[in-house]
Amino acid sequence: MSTTTDGREAERRAAEHLERLGFTILERNYRCRLGEIDLVAEERDVLCFVEVRSRASTRYGEAIETITPAKRRRIALAAHHYLVTRRLEERACRFDVVTISSSGAEPELVRDAFDLE
């Protein structure tokens, strides 16, 4: 499988996992010139910008460790664009991460995984 195919499969599994937890998926692969958000979801009254990370092995670290400060900034910029263009600036929101450590492992949700410093 290619990395694109692997990524799409991880995002599909992450979306299914979130739906089982009661989230509503609003958007998949939201893109703008500032960045990309893998999933935009809603949990109760909170808008969640979700980054999906998968690793076949933890040899070089955990999946969540691959989210660099630069990546967090691009996600935040894309999230801001999403909020402004949809006039949702007043919505409560957070940044979540779904990690998948191997093809058979259950995805893991990290709520409020990072914030803007």
MOPAC internal coordinates of N, CA, C and O (Angstrom, degrees):
PM7 1SCF
backbone

  N    0.0000 0     0.00 0     0.00 0    0    0    0
  C    1.4477 1     0.00 0     0.00 0    1    0    0
  C    1.5192 1   110.20 1     0.00 0    2    1    0
  O    1.2310 1   120.95 1   -32.97 1    3    2    1
  N    1.3186 1   115.79 1   147.03 1    3    2    1
  C    1.4588 1   120.17 1   177.39 1    5    3    2
  C    1.5249 1   109.44 1   -82.07 1    6    5    3
  O    1.2310 1   120.74 1   -13.97 1    7    6    5
  N    1.3248 1   116.19 1   166.03 1    7    6    5
  C    1.4649 1   119.42 1   178.97 1    9    7    6
  C    1.5302 1   110.41 1   -65.49 1   10    9    7
  O    1.2310 1   119.97 1   147.11 1   11   10    9
  N    1.3471 1   117.66 1   -32.89 1   11   10    9
  C    1.4619 1   120.54 1   177.22 1   13   11   10
  C    1.5189 1   110.47 1   -64.82 1   14   13   11
  O    1.2310 1   120.52 1   134.96 1   15   14   13
  N    1.3282 1   116.61 1   -45.04 1   15   14   13
  C    1.4679 1   121.13 1   178.43 1   17   15   14
  C    1.5174 1   110.39 1   -64.34 1   18   17   15
  O    1.2310 1   120.21 1   136.98 1   19   18   17
  N    1.3229 1   117.20 1   -43.02 1   19   18   17
  C    1.4660 1   121.46 1   177.61 1   21   19   18
  C    1.5287 1   110.74 1   -60.25 1   22   21   19
  O    1.2310 1   120.67 1   136.89 1   23   22   21
  N    1.3269 1   116.32 1   -43.11 1   23   22   21
  C    1.4607 1   120.98 1  -179.89 1   25   23   22
  C    1.5117 1   112.15 1   -64.24 1   26   25   23
  O    1.2310 1   120.59 1   136.95 1   27   26   25
  N    1.3078 1   116.48 1   -43.05 1   27   26   25
  C    1.4765 1   120.10 1   178.56 1   29   27   26
  C    1.5214 1   110.86 1   -63.83 1   30   29   27
  O    1.2310 1   120.55 1   139.39 1   31   30   29
  N    1.3144 1   116.55 1   -40.61 1   31   30   29
  C    1.4624 1   120.44 1   178.56 1   33   31   30
  C    1.5219 1   110.52 1   -64.61 1   34   33   31
  O    1.2310 1   120.09 1   137.89 1   35   34   33
  N    1.3275 1   117.43 1   -42.11 1   35   34   33
  C    1.4598 1   120.89 1   177.84 1   37   35   34
  C    1.5280 1   110.50 1   -62.44 1   38   37   35
  O    1.2310 1   119.89 1   137.97 1   39   38   37
  N    1.3230 1   117.82 1   -42.03 1   39   38   37
  C    1.4593 1   121.21 1   179.20 1   41   39   38
  C    1.5259 1   111.14 1   -65.92 1   42   41   39
  O    1.2310 1   120.03 1   142.36 1   43   42   41
  N    1.3277 1   117.55 1   -37.64 1   43   42   41
  C    1.4647 1   121.34 1   177.22 1   45   43   42
  C    1.5282 1   109.78 1   -62.74 1   46   45   43
  O    1.2310 1   120.94 1   132.70 1   47   46   45
  N    1.3342 1   115.81 1   -47.30 1   47   46   45
  C    1.4705 1   120.24 1   179.87 1   49   47   46
  C    1.5258 1   111.07 1   -63.82 1   50   49   47
  O    1.2310 1   120.43 1   140.32 1   51   50   49
  N    1.3279 1   116.78 1   -39.68 1   51   50   49
  C    1.4667 1   120.58 1   179.13 1   53   51   50
  C    1.5275 1   110.31 1   -63.84 1   54   53   51
  O    1.2310 1   119.87 1   136.41 1   55   54   53
  N    1.3303 1   117.86 1   -43.59 1   55   54   53
  C    1.4618 1   121.51 1   179.56 1   57   55   54
  C    1.5274 1   110.68 1   -62.26 1   58   57   55
  O    1.2310 1   120.44 1   137.00 1   59   58   57
  N    1.3175 1   116.76 1   -43.00 1   59   58   57
  C    1.4666 1   120.15 1   178.13 1   61   59   58
  C    1.5321 1   110.61 1   -62.37 1   62   61   59
  O    1.2310 1   120.73 1   139.04 1   63   62   61
  N    1.3201 1   116.20 1   -40.96 1   63   62   61
  C    1.4626 1   120.86 1   179.15 1   65   63   62
  C    1.5305 1   110.54 1   -62.25 1   66   65   63
  O    1.2310 1   120.82 1   133.69 1   67   66   65
  N    1.3159 1   116.03 1   -46.31 1   67   66   65
  C    1.4603 1   119.94 1   179.35 1   69   67   66
  C    1.5298 1   111.26 1   -61.96 1   70   69   67
  O    1.2310 1   120.17 1   138.51 1   71   70   69
  N    1.3162 1   117.28 1   -41.49 1   71   70   69
  C    1.4622 1   120.59 1   178.68 1   73   71   70
  C    1.5319 1   110.90 1   -62.40 1   74   73   71
  O    1.2310 1   120.28 1   140.95 1   75   74   73
  N    1.3323 1   117.07 1   -39.05 1   75   74   73
  C    1.4699 1   120.04 1   176.74 1   77   75   74
  C    1.5281 1   111.30 1   -63.01 1   78   77   75
  O    1.2310 1   120.60 1   150.34 1   79   78   77
  N    1.3282 1   116.47 1   -29.66 1   79   78   77
  C    1.4633 1   121.45 1   179.08 1   81   79   78
  C    1.5308 1   112.50 1   -83.68 1   82   81   79
  O    1.2310 1   120.37 1   177.85 1   83   82   81
  N    1.3281 1   116.89 1    -2.15 1   83   82   81
  C    1.4561 1   120.98 1   177.63 1   85   83   82
  C    1.5156 1   115.83 1   101.03 1   86   85   83
  O    1.2310 1   119.75 1  -175.19 1   87   86   85
  N    1.3101 1   118.08 1     4.81 1   87   86   85
  C    1.4660 1   121.67 1   176.96 1   89   87   86
  C    1.5306 1   109.34 1   -75.62 1   90   89   87
  O    1.2310 1   121.02 1   -25.79 1   91   90   89
  N    1.3126 1   115.65 1   154.21 1   91   90   89
  C    1.4606 1   122.33 1   170.18 1   93   91   90
  C    1.5213 1   106.91 1  -109.49 1   94   93   91
  O    1.2310 1   120.29 1   -54.98 1   95   94   93
  N    1.3224 1   117.06 1   125.02 1   95   94   93
  C    1.4666 1   121.01 1   178.45 1   97   95   94
  C    1.5271 1   108.12 1   -82.85 1   98   97   95
  O    1.2310 1   120.70 1   -57.70 1   99   98   97
  N    1.3219 1   116.27 1   122.30 1   99   98   97
  C    1.4596 1   121.85 1  -179.14 1  101   99   98
  C    1.5242 1   112.34 1   -97.46 1  102  101   99
  O    1.2310 1   120.52 1   142.86 1  103  102  101
  N    1.3207 1   116.62 1   -37.14 1  103  102  101
  C    1.4697 1   121.72 1  -177.44 1  105  103  102
  C    1.5176 1   109.31 1  -148.53 1  106  105  103
  O    1.2310 1   121.25 1   -31.99 1  107  106  105
  N    1.3210 1   115.21 1   148.01 1  107  106  105
  C    1.4656 1   122.20 1   171.64 1  109  107  106
  C    1.5182 1   107.30 1  -120.32 1  110  109  107
  O    1.2310 1   120.78 1   -44.68 1  111  110  109
  N    1.3067 1   116.12 1   135.32 1  111  110  109
  C    1.4626 1   122.77 1   178.07 1  113  111  110
  C    1.5233 1   112.97 1    52.62 1  114  113  111
  O    1.2310 1   120.95 1  -123.36 1  115  114  113
  N    1.3102 1   115.79 1    56.64 1  115  114  113
  C    1.4613 1   120.57 1   175.52 1  117  115  114
  C    1.5213 1   107.80 1   -71.15 1  118  117  115
  O    1.2310 1   121.11 1   -56.67 1  119  118  117
  N    1.3238 1   115.48 1   123.33 1  119  118  117
  C    1.4687 1   120.05 1  -178.59 1  121  119  118
  C    1.5209 1   110.29 1  -125.82 1  122  121  119
  O    1.2310 1   121.80 1   -37.65 1  123  122  121
  N    1.3146 1   114.17 1   142.35 1  123  122  121
  C    1.4541 1   121.93 1   170.26 1  125  123  122
  C    1.5213 1   105.81 1  -144.55 1  126  125  123
  O    1.2310 1   120.12 1    -1.98 1  127  126  125
  N    1.3034 1   117.38 1   178.02 1  127  126  125
  C    1.4709 1   119.64 1  -176.72 1  129  127  126
  C    1.5248 1   112.39 1   -66.46 1  130  129  127
  O    1.2310 1   120.02 1   164.19 1  131  130  129
  N    1.3275 1   117.57 1   -15.81 1  131  130  129
  C    1.4622 1   121.90 1  -176.50 1  133  131  130
  C    1.5298 1   113.57 1   -91.21 1  134  133  131
  O    1.2310 1   120.31 1   159.96 1  135  134  133
  N    1.3306 1   117.01 1   -20.04 1  135  134  133
  C    1.4562 1   119.40 1  -177.66 1  137  135  134
  C    1.5101 1   111.94 1   165.25 1  138  137  135
  O    1.2310 1   121.07 1    12.63 1  139  138  137
  N    1.3154 1   115.55 1  -167.37 1  139  138  137
  C    1.4545 1   122.11 1  -177.83 1  141  139  138
  C    1.5223 1   109.82 1  -139.01 1  142  141  139
  O    1.2310 1   121.61 1   -33.46 1  143  142  141
  N    1.3198 1   114.53 1   146.54 1  143  142  141
  C    1.4617 1   121.49 1   174.29 1  145  143  142
  C    1.5191 1   106.62 1  -122.95 1  146  145  143
  O    1.2310 1   120.55 1   -54.27 1  147  146  145
  N    1.3349 1   116.56 1   125.73 1  147  146  145
  C    1.4598 1   120.30 1  -177.06 1  149  147  146
  C    1.5197 1   111.97 1   -61.82 1  150  149  147
  O    1.2310 1   120.47 1   129.14 1  151  150  149
  N    1.3382 1   116.70 1   -50.86 1  151  150  149
  C    1.4642 1   121.16 1  -179.77 1  153  151  150
  C    1.5227 1   109.52 1  -138.64 1  154  153  151
  O    1.2310 1   121.21 1   -41.83 1  155  154  153
  N    1.3142 1   115.28 1   138.17 1  155  154  153
  C    1.4589 1   120.69 1   169.43 1  157  155  154
  C    1.5184 1   104.43 1  -112.56 1  158  157  155
  O    1.2310 1   121.11 1   -56.64 1  159  158  157
  N    1.3252 1   115.48 1   123.36 1  159  158  157
  C    1.4582 1   120.15 1  -175.29 1  161  159  158
  C    1.5223 1   109.92 1  -134.82 1  162  161  159
  O    1.2310 1   121.65 1   -10.30 1  163  162  161
  N    1.3037 1   114.44 1   169.70 1  163  162  161
  C    1.4520 1   120.76 1   178.70 1  165  163  162
  C    1.5255 1   108.42 1  -129.10 1  166  165  163
  O    1.2310 1   121.06 1   -49.86 1  167  166  165
  N    1.3178 1   115.57 1   130.14 1  167  166  165
  C    1.4535 1   121.44 1   173.30 1  169  167  166
  C    1.5192 1   106.45 1  -121.92 1  170  169  167
  O    1.2310 1   121.49 1   -67.86 1  171  170  169
  N    1.3108 1   114.76 1   112.14 1  171  170  169
  C    1.4672 1   121.52 1  -172.80 1  173  171  170
  C    1.5186 1   108.71 1    54.76 1  174  173  171
  O    1.2310 1   119.45 1    63.59 1  175  174  173
  N    1.3065 1   118.66 1  -116.41 1  175  174  173
  C    1.4627 1   120.95 1  -178.25 1  177  175  174
  C    1.5267 1   113.11 1  -104.92 1  178  177  175
  O    1.2310 1   120.34 1  -164.67 1  179  178  177
  N    1.3344 1   116.95 1    15.33 1  179  178  177
  C    1.4667 1   121.05 1  -177.84 1  181  179  178
  C    1.5284 1   109.85 1  -108.94 1  182  181  179
  O    1.2310 1   120.99 1   -49.03 1  183  182  181
  N    1.3167 1   115.72 1   130.97 1  183  182  181
  C    1.4550 1   122.42 1   175.43 1  185  183  182
  C    1.5293 1   107.57 1   -86.03 1  186  185  183
  O    1.2310 1   120.29 1   -53.09 1  187  186  185
  N    1.3221 1   117.04 1   126.91 1  187  186  185
  C    1.4631 1   121.91 1  -174.73 1  189  187  186
  C    1.5175 1   110.81 1  -116.43 1  190  189  187
  O    1.2310 1   120.66 1   -54.78 1  191  190  189
  N    1.3097 1   116.34 1   125.22 1  191  190  189
  C    1.4540 1   122.57 1   174.04 1  193  191  190
  C    1.5279 1   105.60 1   -97.99 1  194  193  191
  O    1.2310 1   120.87 1   -63.96 1  195  194  193
  N    1.3266 1   115.94 1   116.04 1  195  194  193
  C    1.4632 1   120.92 1  -168.29 1  197  195  194
  C    1.5293 1   110.90 1  -113.53 1  198  197  195
  O    1.2310 1   121.32 1   -55.32 1  199  198  197
  N    1.3127 1   115.08 1   124.68 1  199  198  197
  C    1.4633 1   122.73 1   172.98 1  201  199  198
  C    1.5253 1   107.38 1   -98.27 1  202  201  199
  O    1.2310 1   120.32 1   -47.87 1  203  202  201
  N    1.3231 1   117.00 1   132.13 1  203  202  201
  C    1.4628 1   121.90 1   179.43 1  205  203  202
  C    1.5202 1   108.08 1  -106.97 1  206  205  203
  O    1.2310 1   120.68 1   -51.75 1  207  206  205
  N    1.3248 1   116.30 1   128.25 1  207  206  205
  C    1.4646 1   121.31 1   179.49 1  209  207  206
  C    1.5133 1   108.87 1  -130.36 1  210  209  207
  O    1.2310 1   121.16 1   -47.88 1  211  210  209
  N    1.3228 1   115.38 1   132.12 1  211  210  209
  C    1.4638 1   119.10 1   176.98 1  213  211  210
  C    1.5198 1   109.44 1  -131.00 1  214  213  211
  O    1.2310 1   121.70 1   -31.19 1  215  214  213
  N    1.3073 1   114.35 1   148.81 1  215  214  213
  C    1.4636 1   122.20 1   178.02 1  217  215  214
  C    1.5186 1   107.54 1  -139.22 1  218  217  215
  O    1.2310 1   120.83 1   -43.76 1  219  218  217
  N    1.3151 1   116.02 1   136.24 1  219  218  217
  C    1.4618 1   120.38 1   177.01 1  221  219  218
  C    1.5270 1   110.15 1   -73.47 1  222  221  219
  O    1.2310 1   121.05 1   152.97 1  223  222  221
  N    1.3269 1   115.59 1   -27.03 1  223  222  221
  C    1.4627 1   120.03 1  -179.40 1  225  223  222
  C    1.5232 1   108.95 1  -150.39 1  226  225  223
  O    1.2310 1   120.87 1   -20.18 1  227  226  225
  N    1.3116 1   115.95 1   159.82 1  227  226  225
  C    1.4687 1   120.02 1   178.08 1  229  227  226
  C    1.5357 1   111.18 1   -98.45 1  230  229  227
  O    1.2310 1   121.15 1  -165.01 1  231  230  229
  N    1.3068 1   115.41 1    14.99 1  231  230  229
  C    1.4773 1   120.18 1  -178.24 1  233  231  230
  C    1.5270 1   112.42 1   -52.64 1  234  233  231
  O    1.2310 1   120.67 1   140.47 1  235  234  233
  N    1.3419 1   116.32 1   -39.53 1  235  234  233
  C    1.4644 1   120.13 1  -178.32 1  237  235  234
  C    1.5284 1   111.69 1  -108.17 1  238  237  235
  O    1.2310 1   120.25 1  -159.52 1  239  238  237
  N    1.3296 1   117.13 1    20.48 1  239  238  237
  C    1.4562 1   120.78 1   177.37 1  241  239  238
  C    1.5136 1   112.35 1   118.85 1  242  241  239
  O    1.2310 1   121.61 1   -11.38 1  243  242  241
  N    1.3016 1   114.53 1   168.62 1  243  242  241
  C    1.4603 1   122.18 1   179.72 1  245  243  242
  C    1.5321 1   109.77 1   -77.61 1  246  245  243
  O    1.2310 1   121.04 1   -24.65 1  247  246  245
  N    1.3191 1   115.62 1   155.35 1  247  246  245
  C    1.4665 1   121.50 1  -178.59 1  249  247  246
  C    1.5292 1   111.74 1   -57.38 1  250  249  247
  O    1.2310 1   120.20 1   137.97 1  251  250  249
  N    1.3105 1   117.22 1   -42.03 1  251  250  249
  C    1.4686 1   120.25 1  -176.93 1  253  251  250
  C    1.5305 1   111.90 1   -65.55 1  254  253  251
  O    1.2310 1   120.27 1   154.78 1  255  254  253
  N    1.3241 1   117.09 1   -25.22 1  255  254  253
  C    1.4670 1   121.10 1   179.97 1  257  255  254
  C    1.5305 1   112.46 1   -71.11 1  258  257  255
  O    1.2310 1   119.93 1   168.79 1  259  258  257
  N    1.3215 1   117.73 1   -11.21 1  259  258  257
  C    1.4612 1   120.83 1  -179.04 1  261  259  258
  C    1.5262 1   112.95 1   -84.02 1  262  261  259
  O    1.2310 1   120.37 1   178.70 1  263  262  261
  N    1.3259 1   116.90 1    -1.30 1  263  262  261
  C    1.4631 1   119.97 1   179.46 1  265  263  262
  C    1.5283 1   107.93 1   -90.50 1  266  265  263
  O    1.2310 1   121.33 1   -82.22 1  267  266  265
  N    1.2966 1   115.05 1    97.78 1  267  266  265
  C    1.4638 1   121.86 1  -176.20 1  269  267  266
  C    1.5336 1   111.08 1   -76.99 1  270  269  267
  O    1.2310 1   119.89 1   -15.27 1  271  270  269
  N    1.3124 1   117.82 1   164.73 1  271  270  269
  C    1.4673 1   119.65 1   174.30 1  273  271  270
  C    1.5352 1   112.24 1   -56.49 1  274  273  271
  O    1.2310 1   120.12 1   142.38 1  275  274  273
  N    1.3223 1   117.37 1   -37.62 1  275  274  273
  C    1.4703 1   120.11 1   178.12 1  277  275  274
  C    1.5300 1   110.92 1   -64.33 1  278  277  275
  O    1.2310 1   120.20 1   139.32 1  279  278  277
  N    1.3182 1   117.23 1   -40.68 1  279  278  277
  C    1.4649 1   121.21 1   178.22 1  281  279  278
  C    1.5225 1   110.24 1   -65.26 1  282  281  279
  O    1.2310 1   120.15 1   137.49 1  283  282  281
  N    1.3356 1   117.32 1   -42.51 1  283  282  281
  C    1.4679 1   120.43 1   178.13 1  285  283  282
  C    1.5265 1   110.37 1   -60.43 1  286  285  283
  O    1.2310 1   120.72 1   140.50 1  287  286  285
  N    1.3258 1   116.23 1   -39.50 1  287  286  285
  C    1.4704 1   120.21 1   179.38 1  289  287  286
  C    1.5236 1   110.85 1   -64.58 1  290  289  287
  O    1.2310 1   119.84 1   136.60 1  291  290  289
  N    1.3264 1   117.91 1   -43.40 1  291  290  289
  C    1.4760 1   120.58 1   178.82 1  293  291  290
  C    1.5331 1   111.04 1   -63.58 1  294  293  291
  O    1.2310 1   120.54 1   140.18 1  295  294  293
  N    1.3281 1   116.56 1   -39.82 1  295  294  293
  C    1.4682 1   120.33 1   177.41 1  297  295  294
  C    1.5327 1   109.58 1   -63.23 1  298  297  295
  O    1.2310 1   120.74 1   135.96 1  299  298  297
  N    1.3284 1   116.20 1   -44.04 1  299  298  297
  C    1.4660 1   120.54 1  -179.80 1  301  299  298
  C    1.5273 1   111.74 1   -63.44 1  302  301  299
  O    1.2310 1   120.22 1   138.96 1  303  302  301
  N    1.3148 1   117.19 1   -41.04 1  303  302  301
  C    1.4677 1   120.40 1   178.19 1  305  303  302
  C    1.5222 1   110.93 1   -64.33 1  306  305  303
  O    1.2310 1   120.53 1   137.20 1  307  306  305
  N    1.3244 1   116.59 1   -42.80 1  307  306  305
  C    1.4703 1   120.43 1   177.92 1  309  307  306
  C    1.5292 1   110.25 1   -64.98 1  310  309  307
  O    1.2310 1   120.17 1   141.00 1  311  310  309
  N    1.3297 1   117.27 1   -39.00 1  311  310  309
  C    1.4643 1   121.19 1   178.23 1  313  311  310
  C    1.5304 1   110.35 1   -63.36 1  314  313  311
  O    1.2310 1   120.55 1   136.84 1  315  314  313
  N    1.3176 1   116.55 1   -43.16 1  315  314  313
  C    1.4677 1   120.48 1   177.71 1  317  315  314
  C    1.5259 1   110.12 1   -60.50 1  318  317  315
  O    1.2310 1   120.29 1   135.62 1  319  318  317
  N    1.3154 1   117.05 1   -44.38 1  319  318  317
  C    1.4650 1   121.45 1   177.51 1  321  319  318
  C    1.5272 1   110.50 1   -58.86 1  322  321  319
  O    1.2310 1   120.62 1   134.84 1  323  322  321
  N    1.3195 1   116.42 1   -45.16 1  323  322  321
  C    1.4682 1   121.70 1   178.86 1  325  323  322
  C    1.5366 1   110.20 1   -58.28 1  326  325  323
  O    1.2310 1   120.46 1   131.69 1  327  326  325
  N    1.3203 1   116.73 1   -48.31 1  327  326  325
  C    1.4592 1   121.08 1  -178.42 1  329  327  326
  C    1.5232 1   112.23 1   -62.97 1  330  329  327
  O    1.2310 1   120.61 1   135.74 1  331  330  329
  N    1.3257 1   116.43 1   -44.26 1  331  330  329
  C    1.4625 1   120.65 1  -177.23 1  333  331  330
  C    1.5263 1   110.87 1   -68.58 1  334  333  331
  O    1.2310 1   120.03 1   133.67 1  335  334  333
  N    1.3261 1   117.54 1   -46.33 1  335  334  333
  C    1.4706 1   119.59 1  -176.33 1  337  335  334
  C    1.5233 1   112.55 1   -68.29 1  338  337  335
  O    1.2310 1   120.31 1   158.68 1  339  338  337
  N    1.3209 1   117.02 1   -21.32 1  339  338  337
  C    1.4646 1   120.74 1   179.04 1  341  339  338
  C    1.5315 1   112.51 1  -104.89 1  342  341  339
  O    1.2310 1   121.47 1  -173.89 1  343  342  341
  N    1.3314 1   114.80 1     6.11 1  343  342  341
  C    1.4633 1   121.98 1  -179.62 1  345  343  342
  C    1.5382 1   111.66 1    53.34 1  346  345  343
  O    1.2310 1   121.77 1  -129.88 1  347  346  345
  N    1.3114 1   114.22 1    50.12 1  347  346  345
  C    1.4686 1   121.80 1  -179.38 1  349  347  346
  C    1.5212 1   111.93 1  -117.93 1  350  349  347
  O    1.2310 1   120.34 1  -156.96 1  351  350  349
  N    1.3309 1   116.95 1    23.04 1  351  350  349
  C    1.4677 1   120.66 1  -174.55 1  353  351  350
  C    1.5196 1   113.67 1   -57.39 1  354  353  351
  O    1.2310 1   119.97 1   155.28 1  355  354  353
  N    1.3164 1   117.66 1   -24.72 1  355  354  353
  C    1.4638 1   120.79 1  -177.14 1  357  355  354
  C    1.5316 1   113.12 1   -88.39 1  358  357  355
  O    1.2310 1   119.90 1   176.81 1  359  358  357
  N    1.3233 1   117.79 1    -3.19 1  359  358  357
  C    1.4638 1   121.05 1  -178.64 1  361  359  358
  C    1.5232 1   111.57 1   -72.20 1  362  361  359
  O    1.2310 1   121.04 1   -36.94 1  363  362  361
  N    1.3144 1   115.61 1   143.06 1  363  362  361
  C    1.4637 1   120.17 1   170.87 1  365  363  362
  C    1.5238 1   106.90 1   -70.25 1  366  365  363
  O    1.2310 1   120.49 1   -44.99 1  367  366  365
  N    1.3247 1   116.66 1   135.01 1  367  366  365
  C    1.4591 1   119.05 1  -179.86 1  369  367  366
  C    1.5246 1   110.02 1  -145.55 1  370  369  367
  O    1.2310 1   121.84 1   -14.99 1  371  370  369
  N    1.3239 1   114.09 1   165.01 1  371  370  369
  C    1.4653 1   120.29 1   178.02 1  373  371  370
  C    1.5189 1   108.60 1  -154.52 1  374  373  371
  O    1.2310 1   121.59 1   -12.27 1  375  374  373
  N    1.3367 1   114.56 1   167.73 1  375  374  373
  C    1.4589 1   122.03 1   178.42 1  377  375  374
  C    1.5231 1   108.60 1  -109.87 1  378  377  375
  O    1.2310 1   120.80 1   -61.88 1  379  378  377
  N    1.3152 1   116.08 1   118.12 1  379  378  377
  C    1.4567 1   122.66 1   178.88 1  381  379  378
  C    1.5194 1   109.50 1  -111.37 1  382  381  379
  O    1.2310 1   121.05 1   -19.16 1  383  382  381
  N    1.3237 1   115.60 1   160.84 1  383  382  381
  C    1.4672 1   121.82 1   174.94 1  385  383  382
  C    1.5194 1   107.78 1  -131.78 1  386  385  383
  O    1.2310 1   120.86 1   -43.43 1  387  386  385
  N    1.3209 1   115.97 1   136.57 1  387  386  385
  C    1.4636 1   121.41 1   170.43 1  389  387  386
  C    1.5171 1   106.04 1  -111.94 1  390  389  387
  O    1.2310 1   120.89 1   -55.92 1  391  390  389
  N    1.3303 1   115.90 1   124.08 1  391  390  389
  C    1.4617 1   120.63 1   178.73 1  393  391  390
  C    1.5161 1   109.60 1  -109.50 1  394  393  391
  O    1.2310 1   121.76 1   -35.34 1  395  394  393
  N    1.3183 1   114.23 1   144.66 1  395  394  393
  C    1.4613 1   121.84 1   176.35 1  397  395  394
  C    1.5181 1   105.50 1  -131.39 1  398  397  395
  O    1.2310 1   120.76 1   -63.68 1  399  398  397
  N    1.3349 1   116.15 1   116.32 1  399  398  397
  C    1.4602 1   119.33 1  -172.79 1  401  399  398
  C    1.5211 1   113.95 1   -89.86 1  402  401  399
  O    1.2310 1   119.39 1   157.85 1  403  402  401
  N    1.3259 1   118.77 1   -22.15 1  403  402  401
  C    1.4615 1   121.17 1   175.83 1  405  403  402
  C    1.5182 1   108.91 1  -159.84 1  406  405  403
  O    1.2310 1   119.93 1   -10.95 1  407  406  405
  N    1.3056 1   117.74 1   169.05 1  407  406  405
  C    1.4577 1   121.36 1  -173.33 1  409  407  406
  C    1.5228 1   113.49 1   -61.15 1  410  409  407
  O    1.2310 1   119.39 1   150.12 1  411  410  409
  N    1.3202 1   118.76 1   -29.88 1  411  410  409
  C    1.4524 1   120.55 1  -178.54 1  413  411  410
  C    1.5123 1   114.28 1   -99.21 1  414  413  411
  O    1.2310 1   120.25 1   172.29 1  415  414  413
  N    1.3213 1   117.12 1    -7.71 1  415  414  413
  C    1.4654 1   120.48 1  -175.54 1  417  415  414
  C    1.5228 1   111.14 1   -76.83 1  418  417  415
  O    1.2310 1   121.59 1   -31.92 1  419  418  417
  N    1.3199 1   114.57 1   148.08 1  419  418  417
  C    1.4644 1   120.94 1   175.22 1  421  419  418
  C    1.5320 1   108.54 1   -70.75 1  422  421  419
  O    1.2310 1   119.91 1   -45.76 1  423  422  421
  N    1.3330 1   117.77 1   134.24 1  423  422  421
  C    1.4671 1   119.53 1   176.18 1  425  423  422
  C    1.5293 1   110.18 1   -60.33 1  426  425  423
  O    1.2310 1   120.99 1   -29.15 1  427  426  425
  N    1.3256 1   115.72 1   150.85 1  427  426  425
  C    1.4545 1   121.06 1   178.11 1  429  427  426
  C    1.5243 1   109.13 1  -120.87 1  430  429  427
  O    1.2310 1   121.30 1   -48.07 1  431  430  429
  N    1.3230 1   115.13 1   131.93 1  431  430  429
  C    1.4577 1   121.56 1   179.06 1  433  431  430
  C    1.5221 1   109.96 1   -96.52 1  434  433  431
  O    1.2310 1   120.94 1   -49.14 1  435  434  433
  N    1.3201 1   115.81 1   130.86 1  435  434  433
  C    1.4642 1   122.08 1   172.04 1  437  435  434
  C    1.5234 1   105.68 1  -114.21 1  438  437  435
  O    1.2310 1   121.02 1   -77.63 1  439  438  437
  N    1.3234 1   115.66 1   102.37 1  439  438  437
  C    1.4682 1   120.22 1   178.58 1  441  439  438
  C    1.5232 1   109.33 1   -73.50 1  442  441  439
  O    1.2310 1   121.41 1   -36.03 1  443  442  441
  N    1.3336 1   114.91 1   143.97 1  443  442  441
  C    1.4643 1   120.87 1   176.60 1  445  443  442
  C    1.5215 1   110.68 1    52.08 1  446  445  443
  O    1.2310 1   120.92 1  -132.23 1  447  446  445
  N    1.3187 1   115.84 1    47.77 1  447  446  445
  C    1.4732 1   123.13 1  -172.63 1  449  447  446
  C    1.5212 1   113.28 1   -66.03 1  450  449  447
  O    1.2310 1   120.74 1   148.84 1  451  450  449
  N    1.3115 1   116.19 1   -31.16 1  451  450  449
  C    1.4755 1   119.33 1   176.38 1  453  451  450
  C    1.5066 1   109.01 1  -154.21 1  454  453  451
  O    1.2310 1   121.47 1   -17.04 1  455  454  453
  N    1.3081 1   114.78 1   162.96 1  455  454  453
  C    1.4601 1   120.11 1   175.35 1  457  455  454
  C    1.5213 1   108.35 1  -132.79 1  458  457  455
  O    1.2310 1   121.33 1    -2.72 1  459  458  457
  N    1.2803 1   115.07 1   177.28 1  459  458  457
  C    1.4682 1   119.56 1  -179.56 1  461  459  458
  C    1.5139 1   108.44 1   -89.51 1  462  461  459
  O    1.2310 1   120.88 1   -56.37 1  463  462  461
  N    1.3003 1   115.92 1   123.63 1  463  462  461
  C    1.4584 1   120.57 1  -177.87 1  465  463  462
  C    1.4981 1   111.32 1   -95.66 1  466  465  463
  O    1.2310 1   120.10 1   180.00 1  467  466  465

